[in-house]
Amino acid sequence: MVGNTQTEMRQRILDHATRLFAVRGFNGTSVQAVAEAVGIRKPSLLYHFKSKDALRAGVLDQMLNHWKDEIPKVLAAASTGKDRFATGVGAIISFFTADPNRARLVVREMLDSPESVREMLDTHFRPWTSMIADYIRTGQEAGSIREDVDPESWIVQVVTMCIGTIAVGDVTSALVRRRGDGDRPHPSEQMKELVRIARQSLFNTRPKESQDG
């Protein structure tokens, strides 16, 4: 029971730290602020995370472990290119929409600590993005994926659009108003459109033979 309680407290700390780091940035967030958000004293927080840097590492490790453990399983289980598209993009969307502060935190970290984030992406994310790139090339050889798609650039753009839309979609929606009712597109509607764009830009809509003809 004690172990479970400690695990739950550690998770609460990580959740609140993720939110505060996303809103204020790492440099703008104190350990005291995180402790107050959790509802504990600062020494109690430092029992679980020895320093502010350790807390930041815990927040980032939590996200990295998700990708390292889950994404390869999801992609490997998919049997077709379209399955891999749906599961790969769907996994990204589900993870970040479950807590938009995750996407906001990634954007913050990219702006505040670009070198460390670049190293983190190269070390932890590139193995599965390379897997997706290989799937795209296999689809191009089979004729199901457009020949003019550059696999690596496509992946970068789709991931960037997903994270950016979830992180700031509620702000950038101020760019437009719907005709008639004047409403702004909800982030969930923006994500549906993003998926449509990504799908249409990737897969051939006609058999390769009819395109060549």
N, C-alpha and C positions, 0 to 999 in steps of 0.2 A: 504493500500500500504506500509506504514511504517513497519507494522508487517511482511509482506511478505519479504521486503528488509532485515529486521533483521534476519528472518529465513534463507534466502538465504546466508547471510554473515556468520551466525553461521555454516551452512553446509559447506561452503567453508573452514572455519577455521578447522573444523573436518577432512575434506578430506586431507588438507595439513598436518595437525598434524599426521594423520594416516600414510601418506607416509614418513614423516621425522622420526617418532618414529620407523617405520619399518626398515628404512635404517640405522639410526644412533643410535637407542635405545633411551629410555626415558632420561637416564642420559646424553647422548651425544647431546641432542637437547635442545636448549634454546627457551624461549618464543619469544625472538627477532628474532630467525631464522624462526619460524613459521609465525610471523607477516610479515617478509620480503617476505616469499614465497607467502603469501596471497596478499601482496601489500598494507598493511595498517600499521599504526604506532602501536607500542607496547601498548600504553594506550587504543587504540581502541580495540585491542584484549582482553585486560583485562576487558573491559566493558562487554564482552560476557562471559568470563571465568576468574574468579577472581584470579586464580593462575595457576601455571603449573600443580599442582596436580589435580585441577578442570578440566583442559583441558584433562589430561590423563583419568580421570573418565568419561568425556564426550565421548571420543573416545571409551572406552570399553563399556559404557552404550549403545552406538549406535549399537554395535554388539550384545550385550546381548538382547536388545529389539527385534531385528530381530528374534532371535531364540525363544524367549519366545512367540512372537506373531504369527509367521508364521509356524514354524515346526509342532506344535501340530495340527494346522488346516490342513496342508498338509497330515499328517499321518492319521488323523481321516477321511479325505475324501476318502482315498484309500480303495477300497473294497476287495482286495485280498492281499495275502502275497507278490506276485510279484509286485503288484502296490505299496505297501509300500516300497519295496526295491527300485524300480525305483524312486519314489518320494522322499524318504528319502536321498538316495545317491545323486540324481540329485539336490536336494535343497542345499546340502553342496557344491557340485561342482559349481553350478551356483553362489552361494553367493561369494565364494572365487575367482573364475575365473573372476567375474565381476570387481574385484580389487585385484590382487595378493598381494598388500601391506597388505591386511587384514590377509592373511595367514602368511606373513613374520612377521607382528606385533605379532601374536599369538605365533610364535616360539620364537621371541625375549623376549616376556613377560614370557614365560615358563622358559627360561634360566636365565633371570634377576630377576624375582620375582616368583619363583616356589610356595612358600607357598600361596601367594595371589591368584595366578592362580588356584591352587588346590582347594582353598575354593570357588572361582568363579565357577569353573566347577561343583563342588559338589552341590552348591546352585541353579545354573541356568540351567545347562545342564542335570543333572542326571534324572530329572523327565521325559524328553522325551526319553532319552536313555533307561530308565527302560521300557518305553512303547514299544520301539523297541524290547527289550529283551523278553518281554511278547509275542509279535507277533512271534518271532522266536520259542519260546517254543510251542506256539499253532500250528505252522507249523510242528514242530517235531512230535507232537502228531498226526497230520493228515497225516504224512508221506511225506509231500512235501519238508521238509527241512531235511538235513542230521542230523542223530542222534549224530554224533561225533562232531558237532559244539558246542563250548562253547559260549553261546550268548553274555555274557559281554566281553569276550576276543575278539570275532569277531568284536564287535562294536568299541572297543578301537583301534584295528589294522586298520580297515577301515578308521576311522576318522583320525588317525595318518598318514596313507598313503595319504589320500586326501590332508590334510594340508601340509604335507612334500613335496609332488610332486609339488603342486602349488607354494610353497615357494621357493624351491631350485631345481626344475626339470630342469631348464635351465642350472644349474651348473653341476648337477650329470649326465646329458646327455653326458658329456665329457668322461664318463666311456667307452662308446661304439661308434663304427662307423658301419654304414650299409655296408654290402658287396656290392661291385659294385660301388655305387656312393659315399660312404664314408660319407654320411650325418648322423647327429645325430638325434635321435627321438625327434620330437617336443613335448613340454609339453602337447598339446592337444591329441597327439597320446598316450602319456604315460597315460593320464587320461582314454582313451578308454580301454587300457589294464588293468588298475587298476579296472575299473568297471567289465570287463570280469572275472578277477581273483576273485573279491568279489562275483559275481553272481555264478560262478562255484563252489566256496568253500561253498556256502550256500545251494543251491537248489539241490535236488535229480534229477538226469537225467533219472532215471528209476522209475517206480512205486515201492513202498515198497515191495509189494508181490513178484515181480520178483527178488528183491535183497535178500529177505529172502530165496527164493527158490534156 
